[in-house]
Amino acid sequence: MHYNIYFIGALLALIGGAFSFYFNGVYYGKILPHQFWIPRICQMDSNQCTSIVETKYGKIFGVPNAQLGRYFLFGYSLTLAGVPFNLVDPLIPLFIGGLTIFLGIYLVYGLIRLKTPCSICLTIHVLNAVIFIIQLI
């Protein structure tokens, strides 16, 4: 297996973590919704996207998904980056990726059910899916 995929996956996880950091910052009013480093298609409408946080789909263990996501995705990136150096067994990030797929399906279902088109949320879920898929290659 080519180890470049793990570095690509780690980079994508860091991007997802940056998006989670952005979402969390907008939610708590620490960051303005319009940022130069966030693609326009992913920039949040401060009311629409953040409204999902107060629903059952917006929190895990009472903590906003974006808050957990920024830490999770940073750790996930380290796990992925550790594989080429034989610090991490390749099955560990694959298992983590599988869990993100199942959780992502539930969260996307929540977005559909709530009729909340949150482009940054969907982007993060797509990044997680891509990370998982490239590990299967």
N, C-alpha and C positions, 0 to 999 in steps of 0.2 A: 504494500500500500504506500502510496506517495505521501510523504509527510507535509508537503505544502498545503494540503487540504486542511490540516489542523491549524496552520497559521492563518489561512484565509478564514476559517471558522472563528478563530480567536479574534481576528480583526472585526468580523461581523458582530460578534458578541459585544465587543467594546462599543461599536456604533449603536447597537441596541441599548446598551447601558447608558450611553450619552443621551439617547432619546428618552429613556426612563428618567434620567436626571432632569432633563428639560421639562417633561410632563409634571414631575413632582414639584419642581420649582414654580411652574405656572400655577399649579393647584394651590400651593401655599402662599402665592403672591410674592415670591422672592425673585422670579424671572418674568419679564414681559413676554407675552405670547409671540411677538414678532422678533425673531432673532436671525441674524445673518447666517449663522452656522447650521440652521435647520432648513432643509429644503422647503420651499413655499407650500408644496402639496402636503407637507407634514405639520405645518404650523397650526397651532391649535386656535380654535375659537374658545376663548376662556370659559364660556358658559356651557357650550355643548359637550365638549370632551370631558371636562371636569365634573359634569353632572353625574357621570356614571360611577364616580368614586363613592358616592353615598348609597349605592345600591348593593345588593348581595353579590353582584358580579365584580364590584370594584375593590373588594378587600379580601385578603386571605389572613385568617387569624386576627381580624380587626385592624390590620395594617394595609394602607393603600397598596395596590399591586405595583404601582410605579416605584414606590419607596423600596419594596422588597426587590423589584426587578433590577434596580441599579446595582444593588449589592450582589444579587444572584448572577447577573450577566457579567460582572467583573470577575467573580469567582469562576464562572463557567469559562471565561476567556483564559484564565490562568490554567484551568484544567486542560483545555484544548491545547494550549501552548506547551504544556508539560509532556504531552505524548511523544513528540519527536525526540525528546531528551531522555526517554525511558523513565520519566518521573511518575507517569500516570499510565495505567493500563488503558488501552484504547476502548475497552468495553465501558469504562466509567463515563466518559463524555457521551458515548452512544446511549447509555441508559438514561443519563440526565436529559439528553435530547429527546428521547422517547417520552419522558415525563412532561417536557415542555410542549410536546405535540398534543398530548391528552389535555393538559391544562389550557392550552391555546384554543383547542376546539370548544371547550366549555366557555371560555371568555368571548370568543367570536360569536358563539350562540347567544351569549348575553347581550352583546352589541346589537345583534339582529333582533332579538326579542324586545330590547329597549328602543329599537329604531334610532340608534345613535351612531351615525357614520363618523367614527373617530379615525381619521387617516393615520395618525401617529401610532395608535394602538394596533391597527391592522398592519402597519409597516413593521412593527416589532414582532408580531406573530409571523409574518412572512420571513423575516430574518431568521427567527428560530427554526422555521421549517426548512429554510435553505441550509442552515448549519447542520441540521439532522440529515437531510438528504445527501449532502456532500460527504458525510461520514460513511454513507452506505455505498459510495462509489468505489 
